[in-house]
Amino acid sequence: MIEAYDLHFVYPNGVEALKGVSLKIRNGEFVAIMGQNGAGKTTLVKHFNGLLKPTQGKVLIDGVDTREVSVAKLARKVGFVFQNPDHQLFCETVEEEISFALKNFGFKENVIKRRVTWALNLLGLTRYRKTSPFMLSGGERKRVALASVLAWNPKILILDEPTIGQDYAQKEKLRQFILQMKAQKKTGIIVTHDVEFVAECNPRVVLMSNGKIVADGEARKILTSPEILEKASIIPPEVSRIFLELSNIGFPTNVIDIYEAGEIILDFWEGKRREHV
Protein backbone atom coordinates (compact mmCIF):
# COMPACT_ATOMS: atom_id res chain seq x y z
CA MET A 1 0.00 0.00 0.00
CA ILE A 2 2.91 2.38 0.83
CA GLU A 3 6.40 2.19 -0.66
CA ALA A 4 9.27 4.61 -0.01
CA TYR A 5 12.52 4.18 -1.91
CA ASP A 6 15.77 5.90 -0.84
CA LEU A 7 13.73 8.86 0.38
CA HIS A 8 15.58 12.09 1.10
CA PHE A 9 14.01 15.37 2.12
CA VAL A 10 15.68 18.74 2.72
CA TYR A 11 13.67 21.67 4.09
CA PRO A 12 14.15 25.14 2.51
CA ASN A 13 16.29 26.17 5.50
CA GLY A 14 18.78 23.44 4.62
CA VAL A 15 17.81 20.92 7.33
CA GLU A 16 18.10 17.37 5.98
CA ALA A 17 15.16 15.66 7.70
CA LEU A 18 15.22 12.32 5.84
CA LYS A 19 18.40 10.55 4.80
CA GLY A 20 17.74 7.59 2.53
CA VAL A 21 14.61 6.08 4.08
CA SER A 22 13.26 2.93 2.43
CA LEU A 23 10.08 1.41 3.79
CA LYS A 24 7.18 -0.78 2.69
CA ILE A 25 3.83 -0.95 4.49
CA ARG A 26 1.48 -3.69 3.34
CA ASN A 27 -2.25 -3.34 2.86
CA GLY A 28 -3.99 -3.95 6.20
CA GLU A 29 -0.85 -3.49 8.26
CA PHE A 30 -0.73 -1.38 11.44
CA VAL A 31 2.57 0.42 12.05
CA ALA A 32 3.84 2.66 14.85
CA ILE A 33 6.62 5.07 13.86
CA MET A 34 8.61 6.07 16.93
CA GLY A 35 11.59 8.24 17.78
CA GLN A 36 12.59 11.44 19.54
CA ASN A 37 11.71 14.95 18.35
CA GLY A 38 13.59 15.73 15.14
CA ALA A 39 13.97 12.06 14.19
CA GLY A 40 12.03 12.61 10.95
CA LYS A 41 8.78 10.81 11.86
CA THR A 42 6.27 13.49 10.88
CA THR A 43 8.32 14.50 7.84
CA LEU A 44 8.15 10.90 6.66
CA VAL A 45 4.39 10.46 7.03
CA LYS A 46 3.69 13.82 5.36
CA HIS A 47 5.13 12.21 2.24
CA PHE A 48 2.38 9.57 2.40
CA ASN A 49 -0.39 12.03 1.53
CA GLY A 50 1.65 14.32 -0.70
CA LEU A 51 1.97 17.25 1.72
CA LEU A 52 5.71 16.94 1.14
CA LYS A 53 7.40 15.78 -2.07
CA PRO A 54 10.75 13.94 -2.07
CA THR A 55 13.94 15.90 -2.58
CA GLN A 56 15.35 12.60 -3.79
CA GLY A 57 13.85 9.11 -4.12
CA LYS A 58 10.15 8.37 -4.49
CA VAL A 59 7.00 7.40 -2.62
CA LEU A 60 4.22 5.22 -4.05
CA ILE A 61 0.75 5.07 -2.51
CA ASP A 62 -1.19 2.07 -3.79
CA GLY A 63 1.14 2.08 -6.79
CA VAL A 64 0.80 5.81 -7.55
CA ASP A 65 3.81 8.15 -7.41
CA THR A 66 2.94 11.01 -5.03
CA ARG A 67 4.79 13.48 -7.28
CA GLU A 68 2.27 12.84 -10.06
CA VAL A 69 -0.98 13.47 -8.16
CA SER A 70 -2.40 16.30 -6.06
CA VAL A 71 -2.81 16.31 -2.29
CA ALA A 72 -6.57 16.60 -2.85
CA LYS A 73 -6.64 13.36 -4.84
CA LEU A 74 -4.50 11.51 -2.32
CA ALA A 75 -6.72 12.78 0.53
CA ARG A 76 -9.58 10.55 -0.57
CA LYS A 77 -7.37 7.52 0.06
CA VAL A 78 -5.13 8.78 2.88
CA GLY A 79 -6.63 10.32 6.02
CA PHE A 80 -4.21 12.39 8.11
CA VAL A 81 -4.88 13.61 11.66
CA PHE A 82 -2.32 16.24 12.62
CA GLN A 83 -0.63 16.48 16.00
CA ASN A 84 -2.07 19.98 16.42
CA PRO A 85 -5.83 19.79 15.68
CA ASP A 86 -6.01 23.55 15.11
CA HIS A 87 -4.17 22.98 11.83
CA GLN A 88 -7.23 21.27 10.36
CA LEU A 89 -10.29 22.68 12.15
CA PHE A 90 -12.16 25.68 10.72
CA CYS A 91 -15.94 25.08 10.74
CA GLU A 92 -18.44 26.72 13.08
CA THR A 93 -19.71 23.52 14.71
CA VAL A 94 -18.39 20.04 15.41
CA GLU A 95 -21.11 18.55 13.20
CA GLU A 96 -20.12 20.77 10.26
CA GLU A 97 -16.47 19.90 10.80
CA ILE A 98 -17.11 16.18 10.56
CA SER A 99 -19.44 16.47 7.57
CA PHE A 100 -17.21 18.87 5.57
CA ALA A 101 -15.01 16.28 3.82
CA LEU A 102 -17.97 13.94 3.28
CA LYS A 103 -19.75 16.69 1.35
CA ASN A 104 -16.62 17.47 -0.67
CA PHE A 105 -16.22 13.81 -1.58
CA GLY A 106 -19.81 13.67 -2.83
CA PHE A 107 -21.42 11.40 -0.22
CA LYS A 108 -25.22 11.38 -0.19
CA GLU A 109 -26.99 13.33 2.56
CA ASN A 110 -28.37 10.25 4.34
CA VAL A 111 -24.89 8.67 4.35
CA ILE A 112 -23.37 11.90 5.71
CA LYS A 113 -25.84 11.99 8.61
CA ARG A 114 -25.17 8.35 9.43
CA ARG A 115 -21.37 8.71 9.28
CA VAL A 116 -21.39 11.91 11.37
CA THR A 117 -23.51 10.28 14.07
CA TRP A 118 -21.26 7.21 14.07
CA ALA A 119 -18.09 9.32 14.45
CA LEU A 120 -19.62 11.45 17.23
CA ASN A 121 -20.63 8.35 19.19
CA LEU A 122 -17.29 6.60 18.64
CA LEU A 123 -15.27 9.46 20.09
CA GLY A 124 -17.66 10.62 22.80
CA LEU A 125 -18.53 13.91 21.08
CA THR A 126 -22.31 13.64 20.71
CA ARG A 127 -23.05 16.38 23.27
CA TYR A 128 -20.79 18.77 21.35
CA ARG A 129 -22.58 18.30 18.01
CA LYS A 130 -23.68 21.98 17.79
CA THR A 131 -20.68 23.41 19.67
CA SER A 132 -17.83 25.33 18.06
CA PRO A 133 -14.72 23.13 18.07
CA PHE A 134 -12.73 26.14 19.26
CA MET A 135 -14.73 26.16 22.51
CA LEU A 136 -13.46 22.68 23.35
CA SER A 137 -10.34 21.56 25.20
CA GLY A 138 -7.21 20.55 23.32
CA GLY A 139 -7.94 16.85 23.82
CA GLU A 140 -11.53 17.27 22.66
CA ARG A 141 -10.45 19.22 19.56
CA LYS A 142 -8.07 16.39 18.78
CA ARG A 143 -10.99 13.96 18.89
CA VAL A 144 -12.99 16.23 16.56
CA ALA A 145 -10.11 16.22 14.07
CA LEU A 146 -9.94 12.44 14.30
CA ALA A 147 -13.71 12.11 13.84
CA SER A 148 -13.61 14.35 10.76
CA VAL A 149 -11.16 11.94 9.12
CA LEU A 150 -12.67 8.66 10.32
CA ALA A 151 -16.06 9.71 8.96
CA TRP A 152 -15.05 9.20 5.32
CA ASN A 153 -13.36 5.85 6.01
CA PRO A 154 -10.04 6.31 4.14
CA LYS A 155 -8.03 3.27 3.05
CA ILE A 156 -5.01 4.55 4.97
CA LEU A 157 -5.24 6.35 8.31
CA ILE A 158 -2.29 8.33 9.70
CA LEU A 159 -2.44 9.57 13.31
CA ASP A 160 0.27 11.99 14.47
CA GLU A 161 0.65 11.79 18.28
CA PRO A 162 -3.00 10.72 18.80
CA THR A 163 -2.76 10.15 22.58
CA ILE A 164 -1.53 13.64 23.56
CA GLY A 165 -4.16 15.34 25.72
CA GLN A 166 -6.29 12.20 26.05
CA ASP A 167 -7.21 10.59 29.38
CA TYR A 168 -7.02 6.85 29.99
CA ALA A 169 -10.64 6.25 28.95
CA GLN A 170 -10.14 7.99 25.60
CA LYS A 171 -6.85 6.18 25.03
CA GLU A 172 -8.63 2.89 25.63
CA LYS A 173 -11.34 3.83 23.11
CA LEU A 174 -8.62 4.67 20.61
CA ARG A 175 -6.87 1.36 21.32
CA GLN A 176 -10.10 -0.56 20.75
CA PHE A 177 -10.66 1.31 17.49
CA ILE A 178 -7.14 0.45 16.33
CA LEU A 179 -7.70 -3.21 17.19
CA GLN A 180 -10.92 -3.04 15.17
CA MET A 181 -8.99 -1.52 12.25
CA LYS A 182 -6.50 -4.38 12.44
CA ALA A 183 -9.30 -6.93 12.45
CA GLN A 184 -10.81 -5.26 9.37
CA LYS A 185 -7.42 -5.28 7.61
CA LYS A 186 -7.27 -1.49 7.27
CA THR A 187 -3.90 0.21 6.92
CA GLY A 188 -3.03 2.34 9.94
CA ILE A 189 0.03 4.38 10.94
CA ILE A 190 0.59 6.20 14.21
CA VAL A 191 3.45 8.56 14.96
CA THR A 192 3.97 8.61 18.71
CA HIS A 193 6.25 8.94 21.72
CA ASP A 194 3.76 6.96 23.86
CA VAL A 195 5.59 3.68 24.29
CA GLU A 196 3.01 2.36 26.78
CA PHE A 197 0.17 2.90 24.28
CA VAL A 198 2.15 1.22 21.50
CA ALA A 199 2.87 -1.75 23.77
CA GLU A 200 -0.86 -2.24 24.40
CA CYS A 201 -1.64 -2.11 20.65
CA ASN A 202 1.24 -4.44 19.68
CA PRO A 203 1.82 -3.19 16.09
CA ARG A 204 4.83 -3.38 13.83
CA VAL A 205 7.29 -0.77 15.14
CA VAL A 206 9.58 1.40 13.01
CA LEU A 207 12.20 3.28 15.04
CA MET A 208 13.73 6.46 13.60
CA SER A 209 16.71 8.53 14.64
CA ASN A 210 18.39 11.44 12.87
CA GLY A 211 16.40 11.02 9.67
CA LYS A 212 17.00 7.28 9.31
CA ILE A 213 15.26 4.03 10.22
CA VAL A 214 17.34 2.30 12.89
CA ALA A 215 15.04 -0.68 13.65
CA ASP A 216 11.93 -2.28 12.18
CA GLY A 217 10.04 -5.28 13.51
CA GLU A 218 7.35 -6.69 15.79
CA ALA A 219 6.55 -4.60 18.86
CA ARG A 220 7.26 -7.53 21.17
CA LYS A 221 10.80 -7.81 19.81
CA ILE A 222 11.57 -4.09 19.54
CA LEU A 223 10.06 -2.90 22.83
CA THR A 224 11.69 -5.61 24.97
CA SER A 225 15.19 -4.85 23.70
CA PRO A 226 16.84 -1.97 25.60
CA GLU A 227 19.76 -2.14 23.18
CA ILE A 228 17.49 -1.53 20.16
CA LEU A 229 15.42 1.18 21.89
CA GLU A 230 18.58 3.00 22.93
CA LYS A 231 19.29 3.68 19.24
CA ALA A 232 16.23 5.94 19.20
CA SER A 233 16.56 7.16 22.82
CA ILE A 234 13.32 5.42 23.88
CA ILE A 235 12.71 3.88 27.31
CA PRO A 236 11.13 0.38 27.32
CA PRO A 237 7.52 0.02 28.53
CA GLU A 238 7.17 -0.25 32.30
CA VAL A 239 5.71 -3.75 32.08
CA SER A 240 8.69 -4.88 30.02
CA ARG A 241 11.13 -3.47 32.59
CA ILE A 242 9.30 -5.19 35.46
CA PHE A 243 9.21 -8.60 33.74
CA LEU A 244 12.90 -8.31 32.89
CA GLU A 245 13.58 -7.95 36.63
CA LEU A 246 11.32 -10.92 37.37
CA SER A 247 12.97 -13.19 34.81
CA ASN A 248 15.22 -14.68 37.51
CA ILE A 249 12.15 -16.38 39.06
CA GLY A 250 10.86 -17.75 35.79
CA PHE A 251 8.82 -14.94 34.24
CA PRO A 252 9.15 -14.40 30.46
CA THR A 253 11.13 -11.38 29.25
CA ASN A 254 9.07 -10.57 26.15
CA VAL A 255 5.92 -9.18 27.83
CA ILE A 256 4.93 -5.69 26.72
CA ASP A 257 1.30 -5.03 27.66
CA ILE A 258 -0.62 -5.00 30.93
CA TYR A 259 -3.33 -7.37 29.71
CA GLU A 260 -0.92 -10.20 29.00
CA ALA A 261 1.03 -9.35 32.15
CA GLY A 262 -2.09 -9.73 34.29
CA GLU A 263 -2.84 -13.18 32.87
CA ILE A 264 0.75 -14.35 33.41
CA ILE A 265 0.83 -13.15 37.01
CA LEU A 266 -2.53 -14.77 37.82
CA ASP A 267 -1.36 -18.06 36.29
CA PHE A 268 1.88 -17.83 38.29
CA TRP A 269 0.11 -17.36 41.64
CA GLU A 270 -2.44 -20.03 40.80
CA GLY A 271 0.46 -22.41 40.20
CA LYS A 272 2.02 -21.44 43.52
CA ARG A 273 -1.31 -22.00 45.30
CA ARG A 274 -1.62 -25.47 43.83
CA GLU A 275 1.94 -26.33 44.95
CA HIS A 276 1.05 -25.48 48.55
CA VAL A 277 -2.20 -27.42 48.36
C-alpha positions as CSV (number, residue, x, y, z in Angstrom):
1,M,0.0,0.0,0.0
2,I,2.9,2.4,0.8
3,E,6.4,2.2,-0.7
4,A,9.3,4.6,0.0
5,Y,12.5,4.2,-1.9
6,D,15.8,5.9,-0.8
7,L,13.7,8.9,0.4
8,H,15.6,12.1,1.1
9,F,14.0,15.4,2.1
10,V,15.7,18.7,2.7
11,Y,13.7,21.7,4.1
12,P,14.1,25.1,2.5
13,N,16.3,26.2,5.5
14,G,18.8,23.4,4.6
15,V,17.8,20.9,7.3
16,E,18.1,17.4,6.0
17,A,15.2,15.7,7.7
18,L,15.2,12.3,5.8
19,K,18.4,10.6,4.8
20,G,17.7,7.6,2.5
21,V,14.6,6.1,4.1
22,S,13.3,2.9,2.4
23,L,10.1,1.4,3.8
24,K,7.2,-0.8,2.7
25,I,3.8,-1.0,4.5
26,R,1.5,-3.7,3.3
27,N,-2.3,-3.3,2.9
28,G,-4.0,-4.0,6.2
29,E,-0.8,-3.5,8.3
30,F,-0.7,-1.4,11.4
31,V,2.6,0.4,12.1
32,A,3.8,2.7,14.9
33,I,6.6,5.1,13.9
34,M,8.6,6.1,16.9
35,G,11.6,8.2,17.8
36,Q,12.6,11.4,19.5
37,N,11.7,15.0,18.4
38,G,13.6,15.7,15.1
39,A,14.0,12.1,14.2
40,G,12.0,12.6,10.9
41,K,8.8,10.8,11.9
42,T,6.3,13.5,10.9
43,T,8.3,14.5,7.8
44,L,8.2,10.9,6.7
45,V,4.4,10.5,7.0
46,K,3.7,13.8,5.4
47,H,5.1,12.2,2.2
48,F,2.4,9.6,2.4
49,N,-0.4,12.0,1.5
50,G,1.7,14.3,-0.7
51,L,2.0,17.2,1.7
52,L,5.7,16.9,1.1
53,K,7.4,15.8,-2.1
54,P,10.7,13.9,-2.1
55,T,13.9,15.9,-2.6
56,Q,15.4,12.6,-3.8
57,G,13.9,9.1,-4.1
58,K,10.2,8.4,-4.5
59,V,7.0,7.4,-2.6
60,L,4.2,5.2,-4.0
61,I,0.8,5.1,-2.5
62,D,-1.2,2.1,-3.8
63,G,1.1,2.1,-6.8
64,V,0.8,5.8,-7.5
65,D,3.8,8.1,-7.4
66,T,2.9,11.0,-5.0
67,R,4.8,13.5,-7.3
68,E,2.3,12.8,-10.1
69,V,-1.0,13.5,-8.2
70,S,-2.4,16.3,-6.1
71,V,-2.8,16.3,-2.3
72,A,-6.6,16.6,-2.8
73,K,-6.6,13.4,-4.8
74,L,-4.5,11.5,-2.3
75,A,-6.7,12.8,0.5
76,R,-9.6,10.5,-0.6
77,K,-7.4,7.5,0.1
78,V,-5.1,8.8,2.9
79,G,-6.6,10.3,6.0
80,F,-4.2,12.4,8.1
81,V,-4.9,13.6,11.7
82,F,-2.3,16.2,12.6
83,Q,-0.6,16.5,16.0
84,N,-2.1,20.0,16.4
85,P,-5.8,19.8,15.7
86,D,-6.0,23.6,15.1
87,H,-4.2,23.0,11.8
88,Q,-7.2,21.3,10.4
89,L,-10.3,22.7,12.2
90,F,-12.2,25.7,10.7
91,C,-15.9,25.1,10.7
92,E,-18.4,26.7,13.1
93,T,-19.7,23.5,14.7
94,V,-18.4,20.0,15.4
95,E,-21.1,18.6,13.2
96,E,-20.1,20.8,10.3
97,E,-16.5,19.9,10.8
98,I,-17.1,16.2,10.6
99,S,-19.4,16.5,7.6
100,F,-17.2,18.9,5.6
101,A,-15.0,16.3,3.8
102,L,-18.0,13.9,3.3
103,K,-19.7,16.7,1.3
104,N,-16.6,17.5,-0.7
105,F,-16.2,13.8,-1.6
106,G,-19.8,13.7,-2.8
107,F,-21.4,11.4,-0.2
108,K,-25.2,11.4,-0.2
109,E,-27.0,13.3,2.6
110,N,-28.4,10.2,4.3
111,V,-24.9,8.7,4.3
112,I,-23.4,11.9,5.7
113,K,-25.8,12.0,8.6
114,R,-25.2,8.3,9.4
115,R,-21.4,8.7,9.3
116,V,-21.4,11.9,11.4
117,T,-23.5,10.3,14.1
118,W,-21.3,7.2,14.1
119,A,-18.1,9.3,14.5
120,L,-19.6,11.5,17.2
121,N,-20.6,8.3,19.2
122,L,-17.3,6.6,18.6
123,L,-15.3,9.5,20.1
124,G,-17.7,10.6,22.8
125,L,-18.5,13.9,21.1
126,T,-22.3,13.6,20.7
127,R,-23.1,16.4,23.3
128,Y,-20.8,18.8,21.4
129,R,-22.6,18.3,18.0
130,K,-23.7,22.0,17.8
131,T,-20.7,23.4,19.7
132,S,-17.8,25.3,18.1
133,P,-14.7,23.1,18.1
134,F,-12.7,26.1,19.3
135,M,-14.7,26.2,22.5
136,L,-13.5,22.7,23.4
137,S,-10.3,21.6,25.2
138,G,-7.2,20.6,23.3
139,G,-7.9,16.9,23.8
140,E,-11.5,17.3,22.7
141,R,-10.5,19.2,19.6
142,K,-8.1,16.4,18.8
143,R,-11.0,14.0,18.9
144,V,-13.0,16.2,16.6
145,A,-10.1,16.2,14.1
146,L,-9.9,12.4,14.3
147,A,-13.7,12.1,13.8
148,S,-13.6,14.4,10.8
149,V,-11.2,11.9,9.1
150,L,-12.7,8.7,10.3
151,A,-16.1,9.7,9.0
152,W,-15.0,9.2,5.3
153,N,-13.4,5.8,6.0
154,P,-10.0,6.3,4.1
155,K,-8.0,3.3,3.1
156,I,-5.0,4.5,5.0
157,L,-5.2,6.3,8.3
158,I,-2.3,8.3,9.7
159,L,-2.4,9.6,13.3
160,D,0.3,12.0,14.5
161,E,0.6,11.8,18.3
162,P,-3.0,10.7,18.8
163,T,-2.8,10.2,22.6
164,I,-1.5,13.6,23.6
165,G,-4.2,15.3,25.7
166,Q,-6.3,12.2,26.1
167,D,-7.2,10.6,29.4
168,Y,-7.0,6.9,30.0
169,A,-10.6,6.2,28.9
170,Q,-10.1,8.0,25.6
171,K,-6.8,6.2,25.0
172,E,-8.6,2.9,25.6
173,K,-11.3,3.8,23.1
174,L,-8.6,4.7,20.6
175,R,-6.9,1.4,21.3
176,Q,-10.1,-0.6,20.7
177,F,-10.7,1.3,17.5
178,I,-7.1,0.5,16.3
179,L,-7.7,-3.2,17.2
180,Q,-10.9,-3.0,15.2
181,M,-9.0,-1.5,12.3
182,K,-6.5,-4.4,12.4
183,A,-9.3,-6.9,12.5
184,Q,-10.8,-5.3,9.4
185,K,-7.4,-5.3,7.6
186,K,-7.3,-1.5,7.3
187,T,-3.9,0.2,6.9
188,G,-3.0,2.3,9.9
189,I,0.0,4.4,10.9
190,I,0.6,6.2,14.2
191,V,3.4,8.6,15.0
192,T,4.0,8.6,18.7
193,H,6.2,8.9,21.7
194,D,3.8,7.0,23.9
195,V,5.6,3.7,24.3
196,E,3.0,2.4,26.8
197,F,0.2,2.9,24.3
198,V,2.2,1.2,21.5
199,A,2.9,-1.7,23.8
200,E,-0.9,-2.2,24.4
201,C,-1.6,-2.1,20.6
202,N,1.2,-4.4,19.7
203,P,1.8,-3.2,16.1
204,R,4.8,-3.4,13.8
205,V,7.3,-0.8,15.1
206,V,9.6,1.4,13.0
207,L,12.2,3.3,15.0
208,M,13.7,6.5,13.6
209,S,16.7,8.5,14.6
210,N,18.4,11.4,12.9
211,G,16.4,11.0,9.7
212,K,17.0,7.3,9.3
213,I,15.3,4.0,10.2
214,V,17.3,2.3,12.9
215,A,15.0,-0.7,13.6
216,D,11.9,-2.3,12.2
217,G,10.0,-5.3,13.5
218,E,7.4,-6.7,15.8
219,A,6.5,-4.6,18.9
220,R,7.3,-7.5,21.2
221,K,10.8,-7.8,19.8
222,I,11.6,-4.1,19.5
223,L,10.1,-2.9,22.8
224,T,11.7,-5.6,25.0
225,S,15.2,-4.9,23.7
226,P,16.8,-2.0,25.6
227,E,19.8,-2.1,23.2
228,I,17.5,-1.5,20.2
229,L,15.4,1.2,21.9
230,E,18.6,3.0,22.9
231,K,19.3,3.7,19.2
232,A,16.2,5.9,19.2
233,S,16.6,7.2,22.8
234,I,13.3,5.4,23.9
235,I,12.7,3.9,27.3
236,P,11.1,0.4,27.3
237,P,7.5,0.0,28.5
238,E,7.2,-0.2,32.3
239,V,5.7,-3.8,32.1
240,S,8.7,-4.9,30.0
241,R,11.1,-3.5,32.6
242,I,9.3,-5.2,35.5
243,F,9.2,-8.6,33.7
244,L,12.9,-8.3,32.9
245,E,13.6,-7.9,36.6
246,L,11.3,-10.9,37.4
247,S,13.0,-13.2,34.8
248,N,15.2,-14.7,37.5
249,I,12.2,-16.4,39.1
250,G,10.9,-17.8,35.8
251,F,8.8,-14.9,34.2
252,P,9.2,-14.4,30.5
253,T,11.1,-11.4,29.3
254,N,9.1,-10.6,26.2
255,V,5.9,-9.2,27.8
256,I,4.9,-5.7,26.7
257,D,1.3,-5.0,27.7
258,I,-0.6,-5.0,30.9
259,Y,-3.3,-7.4,29.7
260,E,-0.9,-10.2,29.0
261,A,1.0,-9.4,32.1
262,G,-2.1,-9.7,34.3
263,E,-2.8,-13.2,32.9
264,I,0.7,-14.3,33.4
265,I,0.8,-13.1,37.0
266,L,-2.5,-14.8,37.8
267,D,-1.4,-18.1,36.3
268,F,1.9,-17.8,38.3
269,W,0.1,-17.4,41.6
270,E,-2.4,-20.0,40.8
271,G,0.5,-22.4,40.2
272,K,2.0,-21.4,43.5
273,R,-1.3,-22.0,45.3
274,R,-1.6,-25.5,43.8
275,E,1.9,-26.3,44.9
276,H,1.1,-25.5,48.5
277,V,-2.2,-27.4,48.4
